[in-house]
Amino acid sequence: MAGSQQQSPVLLARIAEKKAELANLKDLQALSGGLADQMQMLTDKLATLSDGTEGTSRALHTSSWTHESCSLRRRNIMLT
């Protein structure tokens, strides 16, 4: 009986320690979920940025090609 009374505070302390550990793990889980959401938003924003950059690149390429065509046409007109 005396042995079980001595273990009781030790067990209670261990239970309290495990409860605190569980609370910390739940907090970590919530923070991880928030971080995952933020990473997904960043991924979406980067995809949008990439699409915009690709569109701008295509427009500039087309513009350059159009400018070159007009220059060649002008040279051809001048030569004739």
SULTADA-V286794 format. One record per backbone hydrogen bond with DSSP energy under -0.5 kcal/mol. CO is the residue of the C=O (numbers start at 1). NH is the residue of the N-H. Records with the same first field share a line. If there is no record, write none. Layout:
CO: NH  NH
This chain:
1: 5
2: 6
3: 7
4: 8
5: 9
6: 10
7: 11
8: 12
9: 13
10: 14
11: 15
12: 16
13: 17
14: 18
15: 19
16: 20
17: 21
18: 22
19: 23
20: 24
21: 25
22: 26
23: 27
24: 28
25: 29
26: 30
27: 31
28: 32
29: 33
30: 34
31: 35
32: 36
33: 37
34: 38
35: 39
36: 40
37: 41
38: 42
39: 43
40: 44
41: 45
42: 46
43: 47
44: 48
45: 49
46: 50
47: 51
48: 52
49: 53
50: 54
51: 55
52: 56
53: 57
54: 58
55: 59
56: 60
57: 61
58: 62
59: 63
60: 64
61: 65
62: 66
63: 67
64: 68
65: 69
66: 70
67: 71
68: 72
69: 73
70: 74
71: 75
72: 76
73: 77
74: 78
75: 79
76: 80
